[in-house]
Amino acid sequence: MFTKEAFMKIKIAHFYYDLLNLYGENGNVKALKQALEQAGCDVTISFITIGDTPKFQQYDVIYIGAGTEENQKIALADLHQYKQEIKQAITNHKLFIVTGNALELFGAHIIDHNQQRHEGLNIFPYHAEEVPFRIVDEALFSSTLIPKPILGFQNQGSVIKDIDTPLFKVIEGTGSYPHSSTEGIHKYEFYGTYLIGPLLVRNPKLLEYFCKKIIKQKYPQIKLKKLTFTFEEKAYQSFMKEHYPKML
């Protein structure tokens, strides 16, 4: 006999899995898939790249990760043809998880090192500017999404200003620009951050948050299973104990 959970079908779209996977961003997609499966979902992943025809209304969550500056501009040029569909998806509360410099794609424009202006999707009013220095550091942020601090890593050569709905508050590290007390953006169900790499693997509570958010958006009447991330929790606690013992 099938349970209700057996009929939960979740579709993840991983955009530019080949171009924007600079720091193993596919690990976050794999972690999300495994967490959703643990919750009882049947999960499929659509891998979208140049030349594909995405169907935004069919996806439950859209993930876009970090890439080189060159690949970022290639992805941006490709995304422009879907600008209105993307805007409609975001304003209709489609869940987006966007990391690294992919965050810059959704702003008004990007000014590169040569002072050339690249028009963004203009979903949000912020703009990005490539700078003559890099921000490379471990980061510790707080969030209203979960009670535990967020562990992350930054390696960015751009800054963003004028975000009025930030995702994180800075405990240690750098915000969206030097000396900023906030980082990222959270508007509608769009979650964007400069943090890169295995963000969801390093932060099991954040992974759980997104898993529950995805399911509840599509199946609001479902009673969710308790999720366990034993290995990830041990790794999180070990890192916190070594580097941020006062935060435990």
N, C-alpha and C positions, 0 to 999 in steps of 0.2 A: 504494500500500500504506500502510495506516494504522500509525502508531507507537502504542506503549502510551499515550503522553501524549495522543493524540487522543481517548481514551476517558475521560479524567479530567474529571468533571463536578463543579463546585463551585457551591454555592448560598449567596449572601450575603443576609442580611436586614438592611435599613437601617430601623431603627425610628424612627418620628416624624421622617421626613425633612423634613416641613413645619414641625413645631413646634420641633424641636431641631436647628436648622441655623444657629445664630446667627452663627457665624464661618466659614461655608463648609465645614462638616464633611463635606459631600458630596464634597469634593475628596479626602478620605482614602479614601472608598469607591471613587471612580473610580481612584485610584492603585493600590489593592489589586486591583481588577478587571484593570487593565492588566498589573500584575506577574504575576498568575496566568495571564493569557493568554499572556504572554511565556514562561511556564514550560510552556505546552502545554495549558492547561486550557480547557474550555468553561464559561464563567462566566455565571450568571444572577443578577440582583439582584431581590429582592422588596422593594417599598417598602411598609412597614407603617405605618398611622396609625390614628386613632380610627375605630372601626366595622369594622375589618378583623378577620379571624379567623386569627391566626398559627398556624402548625404548627411548633412549635419543633424537633421531632425531624427535620424535613426540611432544616433549615439546617445548613450547615457552619461558618458564622461569623455572629455577630450583632453589629451595630455600632449604638451609640447615642451621639449627640453632645450638645453644649451648647445650652442655650436660656435664655430669660428666666426669672426666678423664677416668673412666672405660668404660662408654658407648661410649665415643669418640673412644677408641681403638677397640671396637666391630664393630663400624661403619666403621672404617678404614680397618679392616680385610675384611669386606664384600665388600667394594668399590674396593679393589685391583683387583678383577676379571673383573672390568669394566674400568681398567686404560686407555687402549688405546681408548676406546669409549669416555671417559670423556675428554681426551686430545684433541681428534679430535673435540668434541663438543665445547670446549673452544676456540681452535685456529680457528674454523669456526664461532666464534663470537656468540655462543649461550649465552643467558643472564643467568648469575648465580648471586644470592644474597646469601652471606654466612656470618653468624654472629658468634660471640663468638669463642670458640676454634675449631669450624668446619673449621675455616680459616687455622688451622695448618695441616689439612689433605692433603692439596694441595701442601705442600712444600716437601723438600727433605727427611726430617726425623724429628722425635720428640724424644728428650732425656727426659725420665721421672725422677721422684724423686730418683729412684734407679740406675740412670745412665744407664738404659737399653735403647737401641736404637730401635725405631719403624720406619720402612721405610714408608715414605709417598708416595703419588701418583707421586711425583716428576714432577709436572706440572710446578712449579716455583722453582727457586733455593734457596729460603730462607729455614731456618730451625727453629724449635721451641724448647725451653728448659723450662721444668717445674722448678720453682724457689721456694726457701724456704720462700716466702712471697707472699701476695696477693695484687693486685692493686684493691682497691675498692673505687670508687669515681664517682661523677657526672663529665661529660665531656662536653666541648664546643669546637667544631671543626669548621673549615671553609672548603669549598670545591669549586672547579671550576664548579661543577655540577649545583649548585643553588646559588643565591645571599645571602640567609639568613644563619646564623650560624646553625650548626647541634647540637641538644641536644641529649645527650646519657648518658648511665650508664655503668660503667666498674666494673667487678668482675672477675678478671683473675688471675690464678696462673702460667701463662707461659709468656714468652716473645719471640718476633720474631725480628731478625735483618736481614739485607741484602735485604730489599725490595727497589727496585730502581724506582718503579712507585706507590707511595703512593696514597691512596684515599683521605685522609684528612690532613689538617694542624692543629696543636694543638693551641688553644687559651687558654683554661684552661683544666687541667686534665693531663693524661699521654698518651704518644704515644705508639707505638708498643713495646717499652721498656722504662724503666725509663730515663728521660732527653732527650728523642727523641722529635723532633719538628714535626714529621709526624706520621700518623697512617693508618693502613690498606693497601690494595692493589687495584689498578684499572688497569687491563690489558686486552686487547681485550674488551669483555663485561662482564668480571668477576669483581664483586664488593665484596670485603671482608673486614670485620672490626671486631675488638674485641668487639665493642659495642653490648650490649645484650638487651633483653626485647623488648618492643613495639617501636622499632626504627622508623618505618614508621608511626605509629599512632602519635608519638610525633613530627614528622617533616612532616607536610602536603605537603610542597613544594618538599621534597624528594620523597614522595609518588607519587606526580603528575609527577615528573621527570621520575620515573620508569614506571608509567602507560603509558605515552606518548612514552617512549623508546620502550616498548614492542609492542605497536600498530604500531608504525612507522616502526619497523623492519619487521613486517609481512605484513602490509598494507600501504606501503609508499605513496600511492596516496590518502589516506583517509584524509579528513579535520576533525580534531578532535573537539569534543565539548568542551566548557569551563567547567572545573571541579570546583566544590565548596566543600570546606571542612570547613563549618562554625564552627562546634563544635571543630574540631581539631585546627583550626586557633585561636579560643578564648583561648583554653588551652595553646597553644604555646605562645601566647602573654602574657598571665597571668604569666606563668613560667618565661619568659624572663624579664618581668617587675619586678618580685619579686627578682630574683637571678642575672640577668645581665642587669640592667637598662641602663647602659652606651652603651650597644650594640644595643639598639633600635634606 
